[in-house]
Amino acid sequence: MVHWLFSGRAVYSAFLCECRKGFSYQQKFGLVNVKLKWAKDKSLDAVVAAEKDLRAACFLVSIISSASHCFVPIYHLCRHRGQLGLPQDLKLSTFIRRYPNIFCESHVLLDSGGTRVPCFGLTPEAADVHHEGLNILQQNQKDILDRLCKLLMLTRDRMLPLQTIDQLKWDMGLPYDYRDYLITRHPELFSLVRLPDDRVGLKLLSWDDDLAVSQLQKNAVLQKEEDLRSNSLAFPIRFTRGFGLKRKCMEWLKEWQSLPYTSPYTDASHLDPRTDVSEKRIVGVFHELLHLTIRKKTERKNVSNLRIPLSLPQKFTKVFERHPGIFYISMKLNTQTVVLREAYDQQQLLVKNPLVDVRERFASMMREGFLDRSRGLYNKTTSAGVKKDPSNVTCSNQLTGTGFSYEDESDCNLFSEYYSDELMPDPS
């Protein structure tokens, strides 16, 4: 037993060295024209559906919590609407009022025309859960930094536009204000640069060999010794129950799994994009990318603009359809979400980031608050709360005299925010 352990470690170490050097084999495998059918997975669909509106609610909690006042006017929150991912025909105030056990409302501010402006704050319970999340972020700062560094190390130039990172920050569990929280505090790791298209990018200043090991390589000790010697690491495969795989597809998949594995952290410019070997490298890139997220999933649109930074060929997202045993594409919430199958047992995430528990508590509060509001409890508690909450008086003293007028925020449809609690009418 001891001999096996030491020999296994030796083979694994040799394998990692080979991966870092890259591969110099002759490619003989063309891209096989195989198409596997998509099959609905109710368990993974439920995982995606359970997070409906959760990102928007958590972002709003972060915005309100970081504000200098205990209540934030709706026009301030409206400026952040683009990051919330809410439907265009849904008013922001309507969304916030759905969850009265997370957000509390007050009308303590008057605009320049004398109209009462809705202001929103956090309930004590929501504030407590949010602060618990901040403590978790502080305790796990090294893990967050490592995963952000690994994301940049996946790219050709160790650099990504901030806009692209913004799209991934929720899935990766980055703080809402990660630019101030992480980037500016670590000038030895990151630098902000001006890109050719005039956008701002984040560049990793140094390469870390210890981080340049993929999750599949870390799990390599669980694979066959001969596969380690030949660098033919196989991806974990799980199909939806009842998924029928034709014999031809089974034979192709077995041969595909036996192809050499190219680490996503090594230069792959020598690979012919028309081969299955290259496709296996692309699968490896997204396998690693999803492992960098805390829920092992992300929307397909979040990775659609990564082709050039990750040095991928055209139509690279086709690998999601060609490998339904590795990735699952959920159609829930009017979008396509790519889920890493191996990370789940039914609806249970096998390895949980501590931040996941905080988000699940917010999701539970949202479900409870929505039901309470539908039962009419919201109107009773709100009318009582506005009269009795002493913090409202403090916020009124702080916020009056801002000199705000509706014209300053005309692009946010502010007039419609104050009237009904229904959907905005169709402009046509």
Secondary structure, DSSP 8 states (H G I E B T S, - for coil): -HHHHHHHHHHHHHHHHHHHH--------B-----------HHHHHHHHTTTTHHHHHHHHHHHHHSSSSSEEHHHHHTTGGGTT--TTS-HHHHHHT-TTTEEEEEEEE-TTS-EEEEEEE-HHHHHHHHHHHHHHHHTHHHHHHHHHHHHHTSTTSEEEHHHHHHHHHHHT--TTHIIIIITT-TTTEEEEE-TTS-EEEEE-S--TTT---HHHHGGGGS-HHHHHTT---------TT----HHHHHHHHHHHTS----TTS--TTS-TTBHHHHHHHHHHHHHHHHTSSSSEEEGGGTTT-TTTTT--TTTTHHHHH-TTTEEEE-GGGS-EEEEGGGEETTEESS--HHHHHHHHHHHHHHHHHHHHHTTHHHHHHHHHHHH-THHHHHHHHHTT----GGGGGGGTHHHHTS-SS------
